[in-house]
Amino acid sequence: MELYWEWWLATVVLVILEMFSGTFYLLAVALGFSAAGLIAFVGVAWSGQVVTAALVCSASVAGIYRWRKHQGKPETQANIDYDIGQNVQIVSWNDNRHARVAYRGAEWDAELDIHAVYDETQSVWQIKAMVGSHLIIE
C-alpha cells in the first residue's frame, strides 16, 4: 500500500473518532494527516510528510483552541437574561415553596425566592433566576 493511502486511512479513522468525541481537535489532527497524505501523493519524502503533518496539526489545533477560548462557556452563553423578569402563570402549588408554572408553552418546576412570601391567591409571578431548568420566582 502506498504511504499516502495510509495517511488518508488514518484521516478517516480520526474523523470517525471525532464523531464520538465532539471536540474538533481530532478533526484538526485529521486535517494535518490529510495534508501529509497529499504531500506523499505528490512524492515528497517521509520527513517532509511528517513535518507537514506536524505544522498543519499544530496550526489547526491552535486555531481551534483560540476559537473555543473566545466562545466562552456554554452556561455563560445561555440567553437566560431574556427569561429574567418574564411572567409565569402558576399551574399548581406543590407546597409553600415549590410550584409548577406555565412558561413558554410548557410546564416548569419553580421555587419561590428566599425573600418571596407565599401567596396562594397570586397567580402571576416573575422569574428572578434560573438554576438549570428550575425557575426561581418572586
C-alpha positions as CSV (number, residue, x, y, z in Angstrom):
1,M,0.0,0.0,0.0
2,E,1.3,3.4,-0.9
3,L,2.2,5.7,2.0
4,Y,-0.4,8.4,1.1
5,W,-3.2,5.8,1.5
6,E,-2.0,5.1,5.0
7,W,-2.2,8.9,5.8
8,W,-5.7,9.1,4.3
9,L,-6.8,5.9,6.1
10,A,-5.6,7.4,9.4
11,T,-7.5,10.6,8.5
12,V,-10.7,8.6,8.0
13,V,-10.2,6.8,11.4
14,L,-9.7,10.2,13.1
15,V,-12.8,11.7,11.5
16,I,-14.8,8.7,12.7
17,L,-13.4,9.0,16.3
18,E,-14.2,12.7,16.2
19,M,-17.9,11.9,15.7
20,F,-17.8,10.2,19.1
21,S,-15.8,13.0,20.9
22,G,-17.2,16.2,19.5
23,T,-14.2,18.3,20.4
24,F,-13.0,19.3,16.9
25,Y,-9.4,18.6,17.9
26,L,-9.3,15.2,16.2
27,L,-10.5,17.0,13.1
28,A,-7.5,19.3,13.3
29,V,-5.2,16.3,13.5
30,A,-7.1,14.7,10.6
31,L,-6.5,17.8,8.6
32,G,-2.8,17.5,9.2
33,F,-2.8,13.9,8.3
34,S,-4.7,14.5,5.1
35,A,-2.2,17.3,4.2
36,A,0.6,14.8,4.8
37,G,-1.2,12.3,2.5
38,L,-1.4,14.9,-0.2
39,I,2.3,15.7,0.1
40,A,3.0,12.0,0.0
41,F,0.9,11.7,-3.1
42,V,3.0,14.4,-4.8
43,G,6.1,12.4,-3.9
44,V,7.7,14.3,-1.0
45,A,10.0,12.2,1.3
46,W,8.9,10.8,4.6
47,S,10.5,13.6,6.6
48,G,8.6,16.3,4.6
49,Q,5.4,14.4,5.2
50,V,5.9,14.3,8.9
51,V,6.9,18.0,9.0
52,T,3.8,18.9,7.0
53,A,1.6,16.9,9.3
54,A,3.1,18.4,12.4
55,L,2.8,22.0,11.1
56,V,-0.8,21.7,9.9
57,C,-1.8,19.8,13.0
58,S,-0.2,22.4,15.3
59,A,-1.7,25.3,13.4
60,S,-5.2,23.9,13.2
61,V,-5.2,22.8,16.9
62,A,-4.0,26.3,17.9
63,G,-6.8,27.8,15.8
64,I,-9.4,25.6,17.4
65,Y,-8.0,26.4,20.9
66,R,-8.3,30.2,20.2
67,W,-11.7,29.8,18.7
68,R,-13.0,27.8,21.7
69,K,-11.4,30.3,24.2
70,H,-13.3,33.2,22.6
71,Q,-16.6,31.3,22.5
72,G,-16.8,31.1,26.3
73,K,-18.5,28.5,28.4
74,P,-22.0,27.3,27.4
75,E,-23.6,28.3,30.7
76,T,-22.4,31.9,30.2
77,Q,-23.7,31.9,26.7
78,A,-27.2,30.8,27.6
79,N,-29.7,33.5,26.9
80,I,-31.2,33.5,30.5
81,D,-31.2,37.2,30.6
82,Y,-34.2,37.1,28.3
83,D,-36.0,34.9,30.9
84,I,-35.2,37.1,33.9
85,G,-38.2,39.3,34.6
86,Q,-40.7,37.4,32.5
87,N,-44.0,36.5,33.9
88,V,-45.1,32.9,34.7
89,Q,-48.5,31.5,35.5
90,I,-48.9,29.2,38.4
91,V,-50.4,25.8,37.4
92,S,-50.3,24.2,40.8
93,W,-48.5,24.6,44.1
94,N,-46.6,21.5,45.4
95,D,-46.1,23.1,48.8
96,N,-45.5,26.6,50.2
97,R,-42.2,27.0,48.3
98,H,-42.5,24.9,45.1
99,A,-44.9,25.1,42.2
100,R,-45.4,24.0,38.6
101,V,-45.6,27.1,36.3
102,A,-46.6,27.6,32.7
103,Y,-43.9,29.4,30.7
104,R,-43.0,29.4,27.0
105,G,-45.7,26.8,26.2
106,A,-44.5,24.2,28.8
107,E,-44.7,23.5,32.4
108,W,-41.6,24.2,34.6
109,D,-40.6,23.5,38.1
110,A,-40.4,26.7,40.1
111,E,-39.3,27.6,43.6
112,L,-40.0,30.8,45.5
113,D,-37.1,33.1,46.0
114,I,-35.8,33.0,49.6
115,H,-37.2,36.5,50.2
116,A,-40.5,35.9,48.5
117,V,-43.7,35.3,50.5
118,Y,-46.0,32.5,49.6
119,D,-49.4,33.8,48.4
120,E,-51.8,31.2,47.1
121,T,-54.1,33.9,45.6
122,Q,-51.4,35.3,43.4
123,S,-51.4,33.5,40.0
124,V,-48.7,35.5,38.1
125,W,-45.1,35.7,39.4
126,Q,-41.8,36.9,37.8
127,I,-38.7,34.9,37.1
128,K,-35.8,36.1,39.3
129,A,-33.2,33.5,38.3
130,M,-32.7,30.1,36.6
131,V,-30.8,27.2,38.1
132,G,-30.6,24.7,35.2
133,S,-34.2,24.2,34.1
134,H,-35.5,25.2,37.5
135,L,-37.1,28.7,37.8
136,I,-36.7,30.9,40.9
137,I,-39.7,33.2,41.1
138,E,-40.7,36.2,43.2
